[in-house]
């Protein structure tokens, strides 16, 4: 499905609901003059917010970070202090902004002075606050992956197209800073520099298993019921949530109840890059089969070693495996092109951090990399930096480099891979209907039961 078909399909499916066009004049929703500040709030103050999302946003003169929310009140207050300290160091005043801290982000969303939010929460808390923020009239920067389930992702994308709000997913491999090689690689591939693509290889690691963890008292500063959200109740253990005394890699990343593991954690980046180069951003595979190793005991139960094989309607096949180099390799009958993060292969706390370093971009023929893209050829969207591009979109109302539907489709391909890991047979997917063909068992995995009152199914539209 291409972009035009997607917009048309969304309009037809929305019976009586006006769908906002992809590019909007600022007079429709925009309220910012060049000198206006965008008031931004942070939902979730954990490892990614502290080290990436807030630093990349707060540095821009056109914004003010005015609030932070976290179900762990200690982290919410840490976030408030971090923001105040940044303003003290960079603006000369700790009182530059009256930063508010919340334990319940929904109270924060009720503040009409807030224009936009950054969502840096665990995977099972991505789609719901994003939808609620859109309904509250806020634009959203959302950490990947877009959703815990395919159904949640569809609900989220539809909500942003219906409200006309801006969503940018954290697929920073689409932006020139810090990794311009991904844009370059996809542009070369889209312009046929290696011929017609036949096959794509995606490399990413799995996670190791862990030990059994005993039940622990819930810290007084943590609203554990809300942290669990729409997922089933399980007893609290610190390793299953996040550390109480530092901001290192949280344990929930390795528990299937809260996410699918590295297939969505890093797959959301690399599969998105593959889609960009393949020109399949608004669709997904039509055939998927996989095998994977899963722990049989212990707290951490996401996939370890794995392999996924899929096929797209255009005939291109894709293999995703833990024993491939961490990156994306486009292959044709005429040659190949490989792209990765290079020396920064993964973050220090992720699996594979000590693996051999890779070239940022490589090709079967070095002359491919020197090729110039002519003025009449395909020129992909240029985004300087992911957060900066989001801020530009808030002002102009033009869609960012990684909007809601693209975010959903990349995440869907990851979740389809995860479903195939669980079901030991080839699956046939209809990207238009977003259903498996003649497979009730697989279709049950498009969604998960949601624990009232949390979940996208209980949002009052």
Buried (B, 14 or more C-beta within 10 A) or exposed (E): BEBEEBBEEBBEEEEEBEBBBBEBEEEEBBEBEEEEBBBBBBBBBBBBBBEBBBEBBBEBEBBBBBBBBBBBBBBBBBBBBBBBEBBEEEEEEBEBBEBBBBBBBBEBBEBEEBBBBBBBBBBBBBBBBBBBBBBBBBBBBBBBBBBBBBBBBBBBBBBBBBBBBBBBBBBBBBBBBEBBBBBBBBBBBBBEBBEEBBBBBBBBBBBEBBEEBEEEEBBEBBBBEBBBBBBEEBEBBBBBBBBEEEBEBBBBBBBBBBBBBBBBBBBBBBBBBBBBBBBBBBBBBBBBBBEBEBBEEEBBBBBBEBBBBBBBBEEBBBBBBBEBBBBBBBBBEBBBBBBBBBEBBBBEEBBBEEEEEBBBBBBBBEEBBEBEBEEEEBEBEEBEBBBBBBBBBBBBBBBBBBBBBBBBBBBBBBBBBBBBBBBEEBBBBEBEEBBBEEBEEBBEBBBBEBBEEBBBBEBEE
